Amino acid sequence: MSEFECKACDMEFANKDELMEHKKAVHMVDHASAKSVSPKLFVLWGAIGGFLGALGMLVVMMIAGNAAAWPVTMLGVIGFAMTGGSPTAMSTMAVGLVLHLISSVVIGAVLGTLGFFLTRAGPVVNRFLAPVNLSRGATTGILGGIAVFLVYGLPMMMLMLEPALLKIATNMATMQIATMNPGMPSSQVAMMAASMAQTIVNGMIPGLIASFFVAHLVYGIVVGVTIGFGVCQSLPQSAHTHAPSVSNVASRAQ
């Protein structure tokens, strides 16, 4: 392995100057080319990425739920929070799925809009953060996923999902206690169920936060890479032109 090897495409070069020229010609999109892309394209690919990212989030949450043996799916919790229906019913989970997809697509479109503005933020920001290719899209997506988690995901979990989980756990605990103790007064059953439910939910929260964070990272990366892929395909051909070969330079000199 050469000391001067391009990590993006594994090409080797004789010195650092040749390596930097290669990176500039092949892997860096110039600022003017990025600015030529329509904002609608960023929004469109952001929305597509949001849909794909939503599916990625579901996979993460499903894996986390199975590992932690959660009694209900996150889609069921979302649907219950909105409709009050049974969290295990298909109709309730369908509502949760629709809401999840809609919010993910909208947030993806917002991230696409922010990506467009990053191309107008100056050459330095454009070089490292503007999502105009896969690598920059992934970098921007990681930051975007963290931001979405902090601004949207975490508040939603604390304000909407945690109370819904508490109600679900309380209902389940009430049925269990009442079945096991048929002569127990309803007030005592309610008190024991509330205490049991709070204990259950408190034990679930750390795992939920961790899985939510990972899910939003996956979401952000998928959105960023999707935007980077879509925008890269629409850049002027000159933005993807490789550095001139030695034979081409020699032929031009003749």
N, C-alpha and C positions, 0 to 999 in steps of 0.2 A: 504493500500500500504506500503510495507516494505521499509525501508531506503536503503536496499541493494538489489535493484531490477534491473535486466538487462533490459535496455530500448529497446534492440533489440528483445528480445523474451519474456519479462514479467516474467521470472523466478525469484523467490525470494530466498535469501540466508541468512544464519545466521550472517555472518560478511563480512567485506570488502575483506578479503583474499580469501574467497570462491568465491566471486563475480569476483575478478580479475582472479582467476584460470579458472573460467568458460569462461570468455571473451577470455582469451588466448587460451583455448582449442577449443572453438566453433566458435568464431567470428573473430579471427585473423589468417590470412594466414602467415605462416612463410616465411622468406626471401628466403630460399633455394627452397621451392616449387614454389614460384612465378617466380624465375629465370629459372625454368625448362620448362616454357611455350614457345613454338615457337614464334618468332616475326611475322611470317606469320599469326598466329591466331589473334594477336592484330590488324594487318592491315585489315584482313578480317572482323572482328567484328566492327572495326572502320568504314569501308566502309558501312556495313549494317546499323550501327547506323547513319551514315551520311545521308543515304537515308530516314530513318525513321524520323530523325531530320528535314530534308527538308520539309517533310509533316507537321510536327508540326509547323514549321515556317510559312507555308502557312496558317494554321488555325489562328495563331496569327495575321498575316497581314490582313486576310480577316475580322476578327472581328474588328480590328482597323480601317480598311477602311470603313466598314459599319457604325461604330460609328461616324467617322469623315465625312461621306458622301463624300469620295474622288471620283472624277469623273472617274478615271481609276484605274484598279488593278495594283499591283506592277509587276505582270508578264507582263502586257501590256506595262509598262514603260520599263522593261528590254528588251523586244522584240523590242520596238520602238528604244531604244538606239542602238541596234545592227543592225536592218534592215531598220529603217526609215518608216516602214509600219504603218498602222492605229493601234493605241494602243488598240482599242476595237475589232479588227478583231481576229478571232479564230486562224488564222495562226500566227499572231504576238505574241499572248499569248502563243501559243504552243512553239515557239522559246524561249520565256522567261522561260517557264517551263523546257524545256530540258537543258538550260544553268544553271538554278537554281539547278536542280538535279545533273548535272555533277559536278559543283563546290562543292556542298554539300558532295557528295560521296568522291571526292578527298580530301577535307579538313578533312572529317571523317577518311580517311585512314592515313592522316598525324597525326591527334590526336592519332590514334591507335599506330602509330610508336613512338610518344612521350611517350605514356603510357608504351610501352615496355621498353624504356630507363629509365623510373621512377623505374622499378623493379630492375634496376642495379645501382640505385643511393645511395644505402646504406639502412640499416635496418630502420632508422628513417623515411626517405622519403617513403620507401616501406610501412611502417605501416600506414601512414596517407594518402598518395596520389596515390600510385600505383593502377590503376583500376583493381583489381583482385576480387572484389565482388561488390554488388549493392551499398552499402553505400559509399565505397571509390570511386566507379565509379561516383556517383552523385557529390561528393565533387570535384573530379578532373574535372568533366564535367562543373560545375559552373565556375571554374577558366578558363577552356578551352573556354567556351562560351564568357566570358568577353574578353579574349585575341583575339579570332576570330573577335569579334565586333570591337575592337580597331585597329587591324592590317589589317583586310579585309573589314568588313561590313561598318564601318564609312567612310573610304576613298572611297570605291566604291560608297556610296550614294552621297558624296560630289562631286566626280570627274565625275561620269557617270549618276547617277539617277537624281540629282538635275538639271543639264543642260537639260536632256531629259524632265523632268517635265516642265521646263521653256518653252521649244519649244512647248510642247503639249498645255500648258496653253495659249501661245501666239497665236497658230493656232485657238484655240477655241474662244479666245477673239476677234481675227480678224474677224472671221465669224459672231460673234454676233454683233459687232459694225457695220460692213458693212451692215448687214441685217437691223439693226435698223436705219442706216443713209446712205441710198443709194447714196446720192449726196456728201458725204464727200470725199475729196481728199484722195488718197491711202496713201500718206505720213503721213497725220494726223491720219488716221486709224491705221497705223503701230505704230505710236508713242503712241497713246492711248492704243493699244493692249499690247504693251511692258510694259507700266506702270501698267496696270491692271494685267497682268500675273505675274509680279514681286511681286505685293502685294499678289496675291493668293498663290504663292509658298512660300513666306516668312511666311505666316500664316500656311502653311502645315508643314514646316521643324521641329518645336519643337515636334509635334505629331509623325512625321516620325522617328525622332531620338529615342524617347521614345519607340515606337512600335518596331523599329529595335533592340533596346537593349533587350527588353523582348523576342523577337523572337530568338535572338542569345543565350540568357540564356536557353530557352527551347531547342534549338538545342544542346547546350553543354551538358545539363543534359541527354537528350535522347541518345546522342553519348556515354557519360561516363557510363551510366547505361547499355547500350547494350554491351559495351566492358566488363564491370565488370561481366555481366551475362555470356557472352560467355566464357571468360577466366576462371571464377569460375567453369564452367562445365568441363573444361579440366584439372583442377588441380589434382594432385595425390590424391587418396581417403584419404590418411593420413592427408591431409591438412584440411579436413572437419570433422575429427573424434571428437566426443564429449568427454568431460572429463570422465574418468572411474567412474562408479557408485560404491556405497559402497559395493554392493553385489559382484561386479567383484573384487574389492580389497580384500575382505574377502576370496573369493574363491582362489585367487592367493596365499594368505598367508598360506592356509591350505596345 
